[in-house]
Amino acid sequence: MATEYERKRLENIRRNDEMMAALKVHAKASLLSAATAAKRSRRDDSKSFKKKQKTKPETPTVIRKSLRTRGLNPDSGGLPDGFSDYPKRTRIQNTPSPQKQSPRLLAPLPIDSAYEGEGSYTQLLDTLLCIEKKSCRGSLIKEEIGSVKKSNRNLSKKGKKSNRSYLKEEFDNPVKLEKIEFENGFDQDLMSLEPQNVARVVPGRIFAVKFLPCENVKMIAAGDKFGNVGFWNLDCENEEDDDGIYLFTPHSAPVSSIVFQQNSFSRVISSSYDGLIRLMDVEKLVFDLVYSTDEAIFSLSQRPSDEQCLYFGEGDGMFNIWDLRAGKSNFHWDLHERRINSIDFNPQNPHVMATSSTDGTAYLWDLRSMGANKPKTLATVNHSKAVHSAYFSPSGLSLATTSYDNYIGILSGANFEDTCMIYHNNITNRWISTFRGVWGWDDSYIYVANLSKKIDVITPKLKRTVMELHDPLMKAIPCRIHCHPFTVGTLAGSTAGGQVYVWTAR
């Protein structure tokens, strides 16, 4: 016979079932479960690198049994006389500590061994090999600059105008490029971020992001803090076995710079904090070892029209010029007191070079007068904190520096004697890469990220931010930015999570 308590319990269960049936709780729970499963499926199908699964060899489980449990006599006569759990400490003098074995591979690395993605990477190799060089070298920007140079030579013979004054007049009125004209203001509708242009290219925080300098192919290379170099071909169709993302691991430490060889896009050079410079040679299917040092390499660049030399900064302020053909260093100097964060060359006068450093300075140099001794600077920009970048404008008439002191410095004038500072919050933490302001497609605007997951557009003429690029698709701060050198309106921003956002012109 049921007790009074049992009858009340059964009555409560019946009443609760009727209430849940009236509210249709079970039906709504089923719909919510189905929606969650669909969302998870869409997330799994999004563009991202896919690392190949590495199976570990199975090892047999060994169960240890003592001699006592097996009925055997002990194999020792006991502890020696005078044994103590606390042995006497002996003082060792002048004994060097053992050196840790470096994980670096100081040898050429086959591409197949460096590949970390799923599927095949042959589509990437075929794309790099089949790019037509002539079609990628021809550009409206270069044609315009070439015509300016030609006109300038004619005027110089007549003694009317100098090189810099004539170039300045040409770039004060930006030319029409790709049917987009940058005039008094900036139209936000010119650039947009589409869902298909968002992808996770590498697994870690991105230190370097670079467009392939070709106007026929939209491809991005990104290097992260784990030593990975990822390639993303935006023109690749999104198929199940090939989404256009290919992941390689040629380094064992953060990748500081990526450089595409100027006359051969099948040769990609990368530098790293592990002290190695590697050359990805698609034809030879190898990451060749170009240079190795015990110091970290923080920056790497190539001078325009000179593909035989590499210019890079290693250790605390050391600047090195490496001859690829001879396989040796031509010159090296201590240009800064701290690490060199960026190296850039004037596009109109490649002999003029700019370096930025953690010592709070950015210098301009003339390579023709550097010689064997410590060279003299052409101009200096002083900040109160570390300078993370110093980049020339497309015309070569201005230089923009980005510093941790919350200012962007602008150098201009005939001899870069005019300096102005534009306030911008550049304070970041160690979990994201430092901000670096980059020039757009003329001298009108500078693009730099902010802490609100947006990209500020700064005009040096007005010395302020005129607008922000933002989109709901941007879920993280696009710390490192690069503008496509030939396609106006195409801009890439990379994040600490390995994602890359690509803005394109409408």
N, C-alpha and C positions, 0 to 999 in steps of 0.2 A: 504494500500500500504506500502510495507516494505521500511524502511529508508536505507540510505547508510551504517550506522553503523550496522544495523541488517544483511544486505547482507554480509558485511565483517566478522561478527561473525560466520555466518553459513558457509562461505567459509573456515574459519580457522578450524572449527570443522571437516568439511569434509576432509581437508588436513591432520589433525592430525590422523584421523581414518585410512586413507590410509597409513600413515607412520607406525603406530603401527601394521597394518596388514602385511605390508612388513617385519617388524622386528620380527613378531610372538611373540609379548610381552605377549599377553593373554595366549598363549600356554605355554610359559616358566613360567609364574606366576602359572599356574595350576600345572606344574611339581614341582615347588619349594614348593607349599603348600602341595602336596602329600608327598614329601620327609621329610618335617618338621613334618608332622603327623606321619610318620613311625618312625622317630627318637624319637619322644616323646613316642611312643608306646614301643620302645625297652628300653628306660630309665625307664619306669614304670615297665617293666618286669625284671629289673636287681635285683640281690640279695640284699635284704635289710630287716631290721626289718619292720614289718607292725603292727602299733599300732591299737588296736581295737577302733572303733568309740564309743564315749560316748555321748548318746543322753540326752539332757537337757529336763527336764519336762516343758511342756508348761504352762505358767502362763497367766491368763487373763489380758487384758489391762484395766487398771483402769483410767478413765477420771475424774480428780478432778473438782468439781464445788464449788464455794464459796457460802456462805449463802446469800450474796447479790443477786447473779444471780438466786438463787432459791426462792427469795422473803421471806426469813426468817429473823428474828431479830438476831443481833449478840449475841453470848453467853458470852460476857464479858462486864463489865461496863467501860472498857477503862483502860489505863495505870495508875498505882498508882502515887500519887504526888511525885515529886522529882526524877522521873525516868530519867536516863541519858543513852545515848548510850555508854558512856565511864565510866563504874563503877570504883570505887576506887580499886586500887590494894592492896591486903593484902599480907604481907610477910609471907611465910610459912617456918618455921624452922624445920630442922631434919625430913622432911617427905620423906620416902623412895619412890622411883619411882616404879610404878607397873611393875612387871616382865612379860615379854612377854611369852605367852604360846608356848612351844616347839612343833613343828610338829612331833617330834619323837613318835613312838609307843613303849612304854617300856613293850612289851609283845610279845609272839610268833605271827608271822604273817603267816596266811595260804598261801600256794603257789598259790592257785586260786585267792586270793585277791591281791597278788603281781604281778601276770602275767599281762603284758601290751600288749602282742602281739595278732595278729589275729589267728584264728584257734585253734587247740589243741596243747598242749605241751606234750601229752602222749608219743610221739615218743622219746623225750629227756629223759623222766623218764625211759622208757623201755631200752634205750641204756645204761644209767648209771647203771641200776640194773643188766643188763645181761652181763656186761663186765667180762670176766674171770680174776680173780685176778692173778692167777699163770702166765698166759701168758703175763700179763703186768709187772709183777715184774722181769721176766727173761730178761736179757739184755746182749748183748755182752760186753758193757762197764763194767757192774758190774762183769761179769765173769772174765774179764781181770784184774780188780782191785783185785778181790778175789784171783786170782792166784798169783798176785804180793804180796799180804799180806801173803799168805801161804809160798811162797818162802822166804819172808823176815823173817818170824818167824824161819825158819830152819837156815838161815844165822846168825840170831841174837844169836842163841844158840851156834853157832861156834865162835861168836865174830869177824866175818869178816866185816860186813857192817851194818850201821845204817839204820833205817827205811826210813828216808828222802833221804839218798844218793842212796839207791836201787830204790826207787820210781822215783827219778830224772832220773836215767839211763834208766828206762823203758819208761818214757814219753818224753825223748829227741828224741826218734825214734818212732813217733806215729804209733800205730797199725792200721791195715787195718780194717776199719769199713764199713759195708754195701757196700763193693766193691768200696769205695771211699777212696783215700789215699791222705792225706795232706803232701806234701813233700816240696821241696825247694820253689816252687811258688804256687800260687792259680789259678786254672783254672776257669775262669768265666763261662764257658759252663757247669760246674757241677751243677749250680743252675739256675732256670728259674722261671719267673712269668707268670702264665697262666690266661686268663680272668676269668675262673670259680673259681679262687682262690682269687678273689677280692670281698669284700662285705662290706656293712655298717651294723655293728653288733649292735651298740648302737647309740642313737641320739646325744650325746654330746662328748666333748673332753675326750679321753681315758687316764686314770691315771694308770691302771694296765691291763696287758694282760698276759695270761698264757695258755700253752698247757696242755691238760690232759696228765699226765705222763703214757701213755699206748702206746705200739708199734702197737696195732691192730686197734686203732681208732684214726682218726685225728679230734680232737675237741678242740676248743679254748673258753676260758672264758675271757670276757673283762668288766671292770668297768669304768664308766664315771663320769663326774663332777656333774651330776644330781642325783646320787645315783642308777643308773641302772646297772644291771649285765646282760650281754647278752651272750648267748651260741651259737656257730656256729659249727655244725657238717658238716665237709667238705665231709664226705663220704655219706651224705644223697643225694638221687636223687632229682633233681630240679623239683618238682611237683608243681602244682598250689596251693594246699592247705598246702604244707609243703616244704619249701626251706632250712630247716636245721637251721634256725635262730629263737631263742626264747629269748624274752625280759622280764625281771623281774625288779621290783623296790622295793628292800628290805630296802633301805636307803633314807635319805632325804638330803644328802650332798655328796661330792665327795667320791668315793670308792678308798681307798688308797692301798689295797692289796687283793689278792685272793689266797687261799690255798686249794688244794685238800687233803683230808685226806689220809694218806699214805696207809692204809690197807683197805679203803672203799671209792671208788670213788663216791658213792652215797651220800657222805657228803662233802659239799663244804663250806668253811669258808671265810667270807668277813669282812673287817674292813672299817671304814668310818670316815670322818671328823665330822660326827654327834655324835661321841663318842660311837658308838655301834659296837659290834662284833656279827654277826649273823651266825648261822649254818644252811645251807640249807640241810635238811634231806629229801631225796627223799622217803624213806620208810614211814615216818610219814606225808609227804606232808605238811611241815611247814618250815618256816624260824625261827628257834628257837633263842631266845635271850640268848647269852652266857655271855656278859659283857656290862655294860653301865657306862659311866662317863660323867662329864660335860666338859671334855677336848677333843680336837680332837685327833684321833688315826691316826698317820702318817705312821706307818709301822707295819707289822705283818709277822711272820715266824714260822715254826715248825722245831725242830731239827730232823735230820735223826734218824730213829728207836725209836722215842719217840712221839707218837701221843696223849699222855695224857696231854701235856703241850703246851700252846701258849706263844710265846715270842713277845711282842709288845712294841712300843714306843708311849707314849701319852704326850700331853702338851709340855712344854719346857724341853726336855731332860730326862723325866722320863721313865725308863725301867721297865717293869712288866713281871713277870712269873706267868701265870694263870693255875691252875690245873683244867682241864675239868671235871675230875671225882669227885673231892671234891667241885668244884664250888667256889673256893676261891683263893686268891693270895698267892703264896709261898714266893716270894721275890719281892722287888722293890727297885730300886736305882736311884739316879740322876746321870746318866752316862755322860751327856753332858749339856752344858749351853743353848743350843737351841734345836729345834725339832730334833728327830732322823728320818732320811729319809729312811734308809734301815737297815735290819738285815739279816746276812747270816752266815751259819755254814760251817766249813771245812768238805768236804765230806769224808776225810780220818781220821780226828780226830774231831768228832762232839762236843767235849768239848771246842774247840776253836771257838770263835764267833767274827764276825766283825760288827761294827756299824759305820755309817756315819751320819754327822750332819751338820746343817746349820751354826754351830759355826766355820766351817772351818777345822774340824778335822775328822779323821777316826781312830778308836781304835781297837786293838785286845785284846780279853779277854779270860781267862781260867775259865770256869764255875765251875771247881772243887775247885778253890781257891778264889771264890768271897765271900762266907760267908755272915754274917749278916751285916757287915760294908761295907763301900764303897770300891769296889775292886780296885786292881792295874792293870794297863794295861801291856800287853806283848809287844806291839809295837804301835807306833803312826805315823800317816801321817799328815803333816801340809800343808794346802793350804791357799792361801790368801783370798779366798772367800768360799761360801757354798759348801759342798761336798754332792752330791745328791745320790751317790751309792758307795758301797764297796763290791765287789763280789769275792769269791774264784774261782780259776781255777779248772777244773775237777780233776786234780791230787792233789789239795790242796797245791801245792808247791808255788803258787803265789797268790797275791791279786791285783785287779785292782780297782782304785778309779776314779770317774768322778767328776770334780769340775767346778764351774762357773768361775774359774780363767783361763779357756782355757787350762787346762792340764789334762792328764790322768796319774795318778800315778801307778807305778808298784812296789810292794814289793816282794822280793824274798830272797833266802838265807836260811841257816839252821834254823835260828831263825827270819826270815823276817827282817834282819838287812840291806839288800841292797835296796835302793830306787832310782828309776829313774823316770823322768818326760817326757812324750811324748806330744808335742803340738797338740792340737785339738781345733778348735773353738766351744765352748760349750755355747755361748751366745744365749739365746732365749728370747722371750718376753712373756708376761703374757697370750697370746692367745694360746700358744702351751705348751705342757708339757716339762719339762727339759730333756736333753739327759742323758742317762745312758748306759755306755759301758758294754756289756755282753760278756762273754767268749763263744767260739764256742764249738766244740765237743772234743777238746783236748786243750793243752796249747799253740797252735801255733798262734791263731788269736783272736782278740777282734772286736766285731761288735758294731758300734755306728753311729747314724744318723748324717747328716749334713744339712745345710740350703739350699742346692741345690736339695732337694727332692731325696736324694740318701743315701746309707748306706756305710760308710767307713769300710774297712777291714784293721785293724792295726795289725802288727806283733811286739810283744815285743822284739823279737830278733834283728830286724833291727831298732826298735824305730821309725817307720814311717808307713804311710798309703801305702799299696802296690796295692790296687785296690778299685773300687767302684762298688756297686751293684745298678743298675738303670734299668728302663724300662719305655716306654711311658705310660704304664698303671698307673704308680705312679703319681697321681695328687697333692699329699700333702706330707708333711714331716713325715716320719715314726718315730715319737719321741721315743716311748717305744718299745723295741724289746725283743723277747724271742725266744730261740732256743729249738727245740724239744729235750727232754732229751735222747730219744732212737733212733730217726731216723735222721741220719746224712744228712745234706743238706736241712732240713726242718726248715725254719725260718719265724717268724711272725713279722710284723711291723705295729704299730697302729698310727692313726693320730688324729688331733684335731677335725676332722669332724665325728669321730666315725667309720671310715673305717679301715679295716684290710687287709693287703697284706700278702700272704703266698707264700714264695719261696720254691720250691721243687727241689730235685736232679733229673737230667735227667736220 
